Amino acid sequence: MTTTRRLLLAGSAGAIAAPLAAPRIAAAQEAPGVTATEIHIGSTNALSGPASSYSVISRCLEGMFRRLNDEGGVGGRRVRFTVYDDGYQPPRTLEQTRRLVERDRVAFLFNQLGTPTNNAVHRYVNQRRVPHLFLATGADKWANPREFPYTMGWQPSYRVEAQIYTKHVLEQRPNAKIALLYQNDDFGRDYLHGVQDVLGDRFRAMVVTATNEATDPTIDSQIVQLQATGADVLICGVIPRFAAQAIRRVHDIGWRPMMFMTNVSVSVGVVMQPAGVEKGVGLITSDYRKDQSDPAWANDPGMNEWRQFMQRYIPDGDLGDNNYTYGYGVGATMIQVLRQCGNDFSRENVMNQARNIRPMQLATLLPGVMVQSQPDNYNVIRQMQLQRWNGSSWERFGNVIEGAGS
């Protein structure tokens, strides 16, 4: 087992111009993780292992909380952000989450990475009534306030994303034969279900499938297997290391399907460049974020705000890695919720504010894409837009599409 690594933003980090006033707070038993001067927030991420490319999200969030502290904190308090490594292994996620909740007594959990990993703690955190907020996963199941009122996702649903791809296929190639490669867990199965939603009774006749495990060394054999079926469309629901492999392998064996890739695995720096930028030409995905490689955002005020943040707080960060624009958006959402809390950072009030976000635009999100929530609707982002790789950047096409749950 990989030795646990810990990313910690201490409450003392950041220079504060003047002493913070001591605010009134709820009784300690009502607000674990909160003192007169500090809010302690916990998270888990794959700081090691097969999904470690996502670890930069936590690095971005650490920078955002450091900036917040530099500006005086929130509600008179600094934020302490603790991230433990789970290696993208669900048993370790449960172990580290219990450590955060029971030993560290954090105020709440924020942006824990992964569908299978969050599955491991889903019931635990809801039974203990610990806010489990803005998860780094687009699984459809996180928007279920009736059964799991303390869990909330952030990004658009994978299932809706797959529905959008399938509808586009039917518009362009009504008689297509579709190959579907998906990870054998709830993350991947959301893509299977989205395709099934659109095709219904036609699914068996039109689709061939192959699966992979997150721990597999390669998906080359699955690509060759799917090509042999004669499919002329390929939809992939896999994590970044396999996305790069799939793009490269499809090109190298001379297969030229209409190809779609999950939007969590299309980072220019992490996926497209390792795959070979010329090998992904024509690849289609969707997104709700602005992309650094798109010249349309060269002088965009929102992206300039993000670039200035990166220059000051993460100067060695790869601007081509869209996990940083993701992190900036989800971090801004969390900070907005903290500000809405006033001086009451009890778990109940944090959760109440998280489920009552008025529609707002964020610096790194596409025009027309809003962040919002209601007590009966935990789909925080509900819009996205199709885009195609041209060899150097992503080109958006069509309109911003409103997804399910709107």
Residue, then its C-alpha position, 0 to 999 in steps of 0.5 A: m500500500t502506498t504511504t499516505r500523503r497529506l496536503l495541508l493548508a494550515g490556519s496560519a498560512g497567508a499574511i493577514a494585514a490586521p487581526l481578525a475579529a472574534p465572531r460569535i459562533a454556534a456552540a462547539q458541539e453544533a459546529p465541529g471544526v469551527t473555532a473563533t478563528e478557524i474553519h477546518i475543511g476536509s477532503t480526499n483525492a488520488l494524490s497517488g495511483p492511477a487517477s493522480s492526474y486529478s490531484v492538481i484540483s486539490r492543489c488549486l483549492e489549497g491556493m484558493f483558500r490561501r488567497l482567501n486567508d490572505e484577504g482576511g478569511v471568511g466570517g472572521r476566520r481563516v480556512r484550514f484545508t486538509v486533503y488525505d491521499d486515498g490512491y483512488q481506492p474505495p477502502r482507503t477513502l472510507e478510512q481517510t474520511r473517518r479520520l477526517v470526521e472522527r479524529d480531525r473533526v472537520a466542519f464538513l467534507f468538500n470536493q472528494l474525488g471519484t465515483p467509486t471512492n465517494n460510493a464508499v462513504h456515501r451512506y456513512v457521511n449522510q448517517r452522520r449528517v456531515p455535509h459532503l459537498f461539490l464532489a469531484t465526480g459527475a455521477d448522476k446519483w449525487a443529485n438525490p436530496r430525498e435519500f441523501p440530503y447531505t451529498m451534493g455534486w457540482q459538475p454536469s451529470y455523466r449520464v446526461e453527457a452520454q445522452i447528448y453524445t448519443k443524440h448527436v450520433l443519431e443526428q449525424r449517423p442514424n444507422a451508426k454502429i456504436a462501440l462503447l468503452y467504459q470503466n467498470d464502476d458507477f462512473g463508467r456505467d453512467y455512460l452506459h445508462g445514458v446511451q441506453d436512455v436514448l436508444g431504448d429498444r435499439f440499444r442491443a442492435m446498435v451498440v457493442t461494449a467493452t469495459n476496463e478496470a481503473t487498475d488495468p495497465t492498458i486498454d489496447s486490447q479493448i480498442v482492438q476488440l471494438q474495432a473488429t466489430g465494424a463500429d463507426v462510432l466510439i464513445c469512451g467513459v474512462i479516466p485520463r490515463f486510458a483516454a490518452q491510450a485510447i486516442r493514441r491506439v485508435h489512431d495507430i491501428g488506422w481506425r477512424p470512428m466518430m469518437f467521443m471522450t468524457n469531458v473529465s478526460v480531455s485536458v490538453g496537458v494531461v491527455m491530448q499532448p501525451a496522446g499526440v495532439e495530431k492523433g486526436v483531431g476530430l475528437i468530440t467532447s463537451d464542456y462547461r468550462k472555458d479552455q485555456s487553449d481556445p483563443a476566444w478567451a485570450n483576453d477574457p476578463g474571467m480567464n485573466e482573473w484565473r491566470q493572475f491567480m495561477q501566476r501568484y499562487i501556483p506559478d508552476g501549474d500547467l495552464g493547459d490542464n483544465n483541472y485547474t479551471y475546474g478547481y477554480g470554479v468549484g472553489a469559487t462555489m464553496i467560498q460563495v457558500l461560506r460567505q452566505c453562512g454569515n457567522d453560523f458555520s454549523r453543519e446544518n447552516v452550511m448545508n442549508q446555504a449549499r442547497n440555496i445558491r442563487p444562479m451565478q456566473l463564474a470566471t472559468l465557466l462558459p457564457g450561459v453556464m450557471v451555478q445554482s441549487q435548490p432544496d429539491n434540485y442538487n444539479v449544480i451545473r446543468q448546461m454544457q456545449l459540444q466541442r471538437w479537437n482541431g489539433s491545437s485547441w478545442e473548438r466549440f460548436g452548436n448551442v449551450i445545451e441544458g441537461a436533465g434536472s433543470 
